[in-house]
Amino acid sequence: MKVSEPAPRLSDIPLDEALERWASDLDFRRDSKELPGQLVGVEEAIGRLTSETVVARISSPNYYAAATTGLAMASHETLQATPDNPVVVEVQEGLPFVEPGYPMPPGCDTVIPFFEITSTDDRHLEIVRPSAPWRNVRPIGEDLAAGEVILPKG
């Protein structure tokens, strides 16, 4: 069995030779061409590097989305709501009930959770407190904004 020689230490290499090796390595790196990238599936990408920066093409979500189950409304319609002076909403077809992830209906900027809504009969709902604009609403790009870096190069 042959014992290999230990790697030379910095002090074992004359300065001129060390500088020459360093410059030669820089020349090699400057002159070398990058390998072309490959398009692979997510499963095949594990343990690999990206050949270019990956950015989000669209935002996620790319619309204003309900964050809870409830009644979508315009927040300004709830400003005066109190237990003594509730905002009464008539139950009718097309009332904008939403669930998490649903797009917000036009004109609505808040979602009132069902547990905050009371009713006196089968035809009327009562809102007993104001609901702030964008309450229980996920903004566009909450998870990821268009143009945001998903994976940096390398």
C-alpha positions in Angstrom: 0.0 0.0 0.0 1.4 3.3 -1.1 1.0 6.3 1.2 0.2 9.5 -0.7 2.1 12.6 -0.1 0.3 15.2 2.1 -1.0 18.2 0.3 1.5 21.1 0.2 1.0 23.8 2.8 1.0 27.4 1.9 4.4 27.8 3.6 5.8 25.0 1.4 5.0 26.9 -1.9 7.2 29.8 -2.9 5.2 33.0 -3.2 5.9 33.4 -7.0 4.7 29.9 -7.7 1.5 30.4 -5.5 0.7 33.7 -7.4 1.3 31.9 -10.7 -1.1 29.1 -9.8 -3.7 31.6 -8.6 -3.5 33.6 -11.8 -3.7 30.4 -13.9 -6.8 29.3 -12.1 -8.4 32.7 -12.6 -7.6 32.5 -16.4 -9.1 29.0 -16.5 -12.3 30.2 -14.8 -12.6 33.3 -17.0 -12.1 31.2 -20.2 -14.4 28.3 -19.3 -17.9 28.3 -20.7 -20.9 27.6 -18.6 -22.8 24.5 -19.4 -26.2 24.9 -20.8 -29.2 24.6 -18.4 -31.5 21.7 -18.5 -35.3 21.8 -18.0 -36.2 19.1 -15.5 -39.3 18.3 -13.4 -39.5 19.2 -9.8 -38.8 15.6 -8.7 -35.6 15.5 -10.7 -34.5 18.9 -9.4 -33.7 17.8 -5.9 -30.0 18.2 -5.2 -29.4 20.3 -8.4 -28.5 24.0 -9.0 -30.5 26.5 -11.0 -28.9 27.7 -14.1 -30.8 31.0 -13.9 -32.8 32.9 -11.4 -36.4 31.8 -11.2 -39.0 34.5 -10.7 -42.8 34.4 -10.2 -44.7 35.1 -13.4 -47.9 36.0 -11.5 -48.8 36.8 -8.0 -50.3 34.3 -5.6 -53.1 34.8 -5.0 -53.6 36.9 -8.1 -56.9 38.3 -6.9 -58.3 39.5 -3.5 -59.4 36.3 -1.8 -61.6 35.6 1.2 -59.6 34.5 4.2 -62.5 33.0 6.1 -66.0 31.7 5.7 -68.6 34.4 6.0 -70.5 37.3 4.4 -68.6 39.5 2.0 -69.6 43.2 2.3 -68.5 46.7 1.7 -66.9 47.8 5.0 -68.4 51.3 4.9 -71.9 49.7 5.2 -70.9 48.4 8.6 -69.5 51.6 10.1 -72.5 52.3 12.3 -73.2 48.7 13.4 -73.6 48.2 17.2 -75.5 45.6 19.3 -78.2 48.3 19.9 -78.2 49.5 16.3 -77.3 46.5 14.1 -77.0 46.7 10.3 -79.8 44.4 9.0 -79.2 42.5 5.8 -82.1 40.8 4.1 -81.4 37.1 3.1 -82.0 36.8 -0.6 -80.6 34.9 -3.5 -77.1 36.0 -4.5 -76.1 37.2 -1.1 -72.3 37.0 -1.2 -71.4 34.2 1.1 -67.7 33.2 0.7 -65.3 30.6 1.8 -61.5 30.7 2.2 -59.9 31.3 -1.2 -63.0 32.5 -3.0 -62.5 35.7 -5.0 -64.0 38.8 -3.3 -67.2 39.9 -5.1 -67.1 43.3 -6.8 -67.7 46.1 -4.3 -66.8 44.0 -1.3 -63.7 44.7 0.9 -64.4 42.8 4.1 -65.6 39.4 5.2 -67.7 39.1 8.3 -67.3 35.6 9.8 -70.5 33.7 10.4 -69.9 33.5 14.2 -70.2 37.3 14.3 -73.5 37.4 12.5 -76.8 37.1 14.4 -80.3 36.6 13.1 -83.8 37.3 14.4 -85.6 35.3 11.8 -85.0 33.3 8.6 -85.1 36.4 6.4 -82.7 38.8 8.2 -79.1 38.8 9.3 -77.7 41.3 11.8 -74.2 42.8 11.8 -73.5 44.1 15.3 -70.1 45.6 14.9 -68.1 47.5 12.3 -65.8 45.5 10.0 -62.6 47.2 8.9 -61.6 47.4 5.2 -59.7 44.4 4.1 -60.5 42.5 7.3 -60.4 38.7 6.5 -59.3 39.4 2.9 -56.0 38.1 1.5 -54.3 40.7 -0.7 -52.9 40.1 -4.1 -49.4 38.6 -3.8 -49.7 37.7 -0.1 -47.9 34.4 -0.7 -45.8 35.5 -3.7 -45.7 38.7 -5.7 -45.2 38.8 -9.5 -41.5 39.3 -10.2 -40.4 38.0 -6.8 -37.4 35.7 -6.8 -38.5 32.1 -6.1 -35.0 30.5 -6.5 -31.8 32.4 -7.0 -29.3 31.3 -9.6 -26.9 28.7 -8.3 
